[in-house]
Amino acid sequence: MNQPLTKLSELKKGTRCKVHSFTNEFLKIKLLEMGCLPGETIEVIRLAPFGGPIAIDLSDYTLRLRKDEAATVLVELLEV
């Protein structure tokens, strides 16, 4: 069953999801080059306070995104 798409910036710590698409073409290229590919399973591992960066576990490394960058990544939530 397909879940509705959610912005990465709206997720809570510990949430696992699958990258679906991007809403900003410039950031899409940047994120693709860093390995954030559609279909990739990721997990939110840290949320900095006061709207700071979001850290995600991506394959074998941690990627940190500004909240506005994370808002351009559309993800599909994975069932627990």
N, C-alpha and C positions, 0 to 999 in steps of 0.2 A: 504494500500500500504506500503510495506516495504521500509524503508529508508536505504541508505548505512550506514555502521558502521563507527563511528568516534572515535578517542581517546578522552577520557575525558579531557586530557591536552590541547586540541585544541579548547575547547569551550569558549565562552564569558560569562561574568556575565549576569545572568538572563535566561540563556538557560536551558530549561527543557528537560530531556531525560530519557530513560529507560536503565538500565544496561543490557547488552547482554552477555558478556563473558570477560575473562581475558587472557592475553598473558603470564603471569608469574605464574607458579604453586605455588611458595612459597608465593608471595604476594596475590594470589587468596585465599589461606587458611586464611591468616591474615585478608583480607577484608571480607570474608564470616563470620568469627568470630565476626567482628564488625557490621554485619548486612547489608553489601553491597551485596545484593543477586541479581542474574539474575532475571529480570522482575520488579525489584524495580524502582519506579519513583523517580528521584533525580533532584535537581536544583542547578546550580552553583550560589552561593551567594556572593563570594568574591574571587578576584584574587590579591594576594600580588604582589607588584612591584618587578622588577628585577628577575623574575623567581622564586619567593617565593611560598609558599604553596597555594593550591586551597581549598577553603571551599565549601562544598556542604551540602545542606539540605537533610537529609536522615531520613525519617519517622519523629521521634520526637526529633531529635538532629542534631547538626552540626558536620560533620566529616571533618578534614583537612588532605590533602594529599600532599606530596611533588610532584613537577611537574613530576619527573621520575616515581613515583608510579602511578600518574594519567594517565600516558601514557600507562600503562598496562591494563587499563580498557576500553573495547570497549563498546560503547553506541549507541543506536538508537535514533535519534532526534525525539522529539514529535512536531507535527504541532501546531502552535500557534492558 
